[in-house]
Amino acid sequence: MKRIITTLALLAFATFGFAQTPVDNGGLENWTNSTGGPNGDFEDLPGPFLKTLNSLYNLPAVIGGPGPITTTKSTDVCEGTYSALITSKSFQGIFIPGAMGTFDVSLAPPGAKLGKPYTDKPLRVKYCAKYAPVAGDSAEVFCLLTKWNGSSRDTIAFGNIKHMSAVANYTNFEFPLTYSSQATPDTCTLLAVASAGYDFGTLTNSAGQVNSALTIDNLRFDFTVGMEENTAKPEVKMYPSPVSDILNIALEKGVTNTNYRIIDLAGRTVLTGTINGTSSAVNVSTLADGTYWVQVANAKGIITTKQIHKQ
């Protein structure tokens, strides 16, 4: 049986306790047959936390249905009995990204409402995966924690990984969640997508390559705080925020081969570049006003992820 229960440290450096807050069905062991639709039965994740786009199979024949099955149960596993094989498809000339995550699908009009109730504060997301992209496609695993403030959603934490090349064998991955607020979230958006150019607002504006395939297993939240969380990392300064045109990214001396990536709240990378020396002036004037995440990394991994505001 898969371990999808993560640990929570009560004291950094030494003493640890345990918190039982899994990703519901993150081991991908539970599947169900969906019955009673106009086009017959199909296999799917039962939810309510993790779901797929497979209910597009219920699209009526008058518009060309059934729609594509983009997520299937696989016995090619990292751990346990089953994993999820997520494959991008085409339907009536429309690109449909293979996807699994916290959403509910609408058929009329086609789209997906993102997010599921969630009130915990994990430190990172972990999973096991391999990836077979087509023609330079990329995959993404994405997590966003938010809280409704009465009129809009505040970002509590954000993190993601984009797989830019093939991963031939099962590999363990993890990414940190960077918190911009001490508030307790009320909603989690957790996605695993075989083609990163997704648009779940309508499901008709996504971009990617048909047959790109992400196989994922043992998806889980991690709450562990240990020695590694207290290891000093190079200091990174970003200013000003709010920013209108030039964002300055400054690093400590001795940090080399460093890149930056600016990500919007939909998880899309909107700017990338190299930090020359210990500082870089990034022109963000073309970005739409709003909130973004700036991720700085080198060959050793992610150094920091910070939130900025463009105005």
ChimeraX attribute file (.defattr): number of C-alpha atoms within 10 A of each C-alpha:
attribute: neighborCount
match mode: 1-to-1
recipient: residues
	/A:1	8
	/A:2	16
	/A:3	13
	/A:4	21
	/A:5	18
	/A:6	18
	/A:7	19
	/A:8	19
	/A:9	16
	/A:10	16
	/A:11	12
	/A:12	14
	/A:13	14
	/A:14	10
	/A:15	10
	/A:16	14
	/A:17	10
	/A:18	13
	/A:19	14
	/A:20	11
	/A:21	18
	/A:22	17
	/A:23	20
	/A:24	16
	/A:25	21
	/A:26	24
	/A:27	27
	/A:28	24
	/A:29	19
	/A:30	16
	/A:31	16
	/A:32	12
	/A:33	11
	/A:34	15
	/A:35	11
	/A:36	10
	/A:37	14
	/A:38	13
	/A:39	15
	/A:40	11
	/A:41	13
	/A:42	17
	/A:43	16
	/A:44	22
	/A:45	25
	/A:46	15
	/A:47	17
	/A:48	12
	/A:49	21
	/A:50	23
	/A:51	21
	/A:52	27
	/A:53	27
	/A:54	22
	/A:55	22
	/A:56	21
	/A:57	20
	/A:58	19
	/A:59	19
	/A:60	15
	/A:61	11
	/A:62	7
	/A:63	9
	/A:64	10
	/A:65	16
	/A:66	19
	/A:67	22
	/A:68	21
	/A:69	21
	/A:70	27
	/A:71	25
	/A:72	20
	/A:73	20
	/A:74	17
	/A:75	13
	/A:76	16
	/A:77	20
	/A:78	22
	/A:79	17
	/A:80	16
	/A:81	17
	/A:82	22
	/A:83	26
	/A:84	29
	/A:85	25
	/A:86	29
	/A:87	27
	/A:88	26
	/A:89	23
	/A:90	16
	/A:91	14
	/A:92	11
	/A:93	8
	/A:94	13
	/A:95	20
	/A:96	31
	/A:97	32
	/A:98	31
	/A:99	30
	/A:100	24
	/A:101	25
	/A:102	24
	/A:103	25
	/A:104	19
	/A:105	19
	/A:106	15
	/A:107	14
	/A:108	8
	/A:109	10
	/A:110	14
	/A:111	19
	/A:112	19
	/A:113	14
	/A:114	17
	/A:115	22
	/A:116	19
	/A:117	15
	/A:118	16
	/A:119	15
	/A:120	15
	/A:121	20
	/A:122	21
	/A:123	19
	/A:124	19
	/A:125	23
	/A:126	19
	/A:127	21
	/A:128	21
	/A:129	23
	/A:130	21
	/A:131	25
	/A:132	22
	/A:133	25
	/A:134	17
	/A:135	11
	/A:136	12
	/A:137	22
	/A:138	24
	/A:139	28
	/A:140	22
	/A:141	27
	/A:142	23
	/A:143	25
	/A:144	23
	/A:145	29
	/A:146	24
	/A:147	21
	/A:148	12
	/A:149	8
	/A:150	7
	/A:151	6
	/A:152	9
	/A:153	14
	/A:154	16
	/A:155	20
	/A:156	22
	/A:157	24
	/A:158	25
	/A:159	24
	/A:160	24
	/A:161	17
	/A:162	17
	/A:163	20
	/A:164	14
	/A:165	15
	/A:166	18
	/A:167	15
	/A:168	10
	/A:169	12
	/A:170	17
	/A:171	13
	/A:172	14
	/A:173	14
	/A:174	18
	/A:175	20
	/A:176	21
	/A:177	23
	/A:178	21
	/A:179	20
	/A:180	15
	/A:181	13
	/A:182	9
	/A:183	15
	/A:184	14
	/A:185	22
	/A:186	17
	/A:187	22
	/A:188	26
	/A:189	21
	/A:190	23
	/A:191	23
	/A:192	25
	/A:193	26
	/A:194	38
	/A:195	32
	/A:196	26
	/A:197	20
	/A:198	25
	/A:199	17
	/A:200	20
	/A:201	14
	/A:202	16
	/A:203	20
	/A:204	17
	/A:205	13
	/A:206	17
	/A:207	18
	/A:208	24
	/A:209	23
	/A:210	20
	/A:211	20
	/A:212	25
	/A:213	28
	/A:214	28
	/A:215	26
	/A:216	31
	/A:217	28
	/A:218	26
	/A:219	25
	/A:220	24
	/A:221	25
	/A:222	25
	/A:223	22
	/A:224	22
	/A:225	19
	/A:226	17
	/A:227	10
	/A:228	10
	/A:229	12
	/A:230	10
	/A:231	9
	/A:232	7
	/A:233	11
	/A:234	13
	/A:235	12
	/A:236	16
	/A:237	14
	/A:238	18
	/A:239	13
	/A:240	15
	/A:241	13
	/A:242	14
	/A:243	18
	/A:244	17
	/A:245	16
	/A:246	14
	/A:247	20
	/A:248	16
	/A:249	19
	/A:250	17
	/A:251	19
	/A:252	14
	/A:253	11
	/A:254	8
	/A:255	13
	/A:256	15
	/A:257	13
	/A:258	21
	/A:259	18
	/A:260	22
	/A:261	16
	/A:262	21
	/A:263	21
	/A:264	17
	/A:265	13
	/A:266	13
	/A:267	24
	/A:268	18
	/A:269	17
	/A:270	13
	/A:271	16
	/A:272	15
	/A:273	13
	/A:274	16
	/A:275	22
	/A:276	12
	/A:277	15
	/A:278	16
	/A:279	18
	/A:280	19
	/A:281	15
	/A:282	17
	/A:283	14
	/A:284	18
	/A:285	14
	/A:286	11
	/A:287	15
	/A:288	12
	/A:289	14
	/A:290	12
	/A:291	15
	/A:292	22
	/A:293	20
	/A:294	19
	/A:295	19
	/A:296	23
	/A:297	18
	/A:298	15
	/A:299	10
	/A:300	8
	/A:301	10
	/A:302	16
	/A:303	17
	/A:304	17
	/A:305	23
	/A:306	17
	/A:307	20
	/A:308	20
	/A:309	14
	/A:310	19
	/A:311	15
